[in-house]
């Protein structure tokens, strides 16, 4: 890996704009996005619906190409998906006829197996691939459920399988698009706490899309707040200087936590309030 991977500019987004052709003409989703993300940093993207959060995440993932500007990861231009960037979607996208183990193994085999393995390295043996899969399931606490199929486990466990599948590929960057958005409040809170532990162990750089203010403050090193679309851009960036490890119970009484929470709410519902008024 190049030395650039160790600098503050691990992910660089410079002058990025994204437009889409629609039946009504060109729709400008994003404009003038300039953002850098440090190696090992946890960054959340927050804003009202339609502000381009998922579009920006897809650009970092290489699933789409910007209309203008460029994106770099570890000093290399992002021109498409890569094994160093793994994505976890709100929909876990598990294959229902495979077990939890097999769903994770499928991704591991694709990255580390085959004729050349990952990034041209020698392909790994089945025993090595199995060990990687077992380790990923253990990391998310699902060893006991390895032989169960998706229909036999809860929604929260399905999301943990999706996270395990992503982490098994040893990504430098974990991209998460509202991974807990469809879960009930208690399950969501449990997985947020587990994610804090998982990220601490894996040391991955994380970029996560969320609508949840408390989730953003609890998890983030920085919160990137996007203006309303169309032609959304970065409206403000809030640095969250809460000590880690973070415990939900302790933060409930923290004046500093409340200050960060108020700052995000002020941006969303005062400075960017017109979306709510139009919807009323």
Secondary structure, 3 states (H helix, E strand, C coil): CCHHHHCCCCEEEEEEEEEEEECCEEEEEEEEEEEEECCCCEEEEECCCCCCHHHHHHHHHCCCCCCEEEEEECCEECCCCCCCEEEECCCCCCCCCCEHHHHHHHHHHHHHCCCCCHHHCCCCCHHHHHHHHHHHHHHCCCHHHCCCEHHHCCHHHHHHHHHHHHHHCCCCEEEEECCCCCCCHHHHHHHHHHHHHHHHHHCCEEEEEECCHHHHHHHCCEEEEECCCCCECEEEEEECCCCCCCCHHHHCCCHHHHHHHHHHHHHHHHHCCHHHHHHC
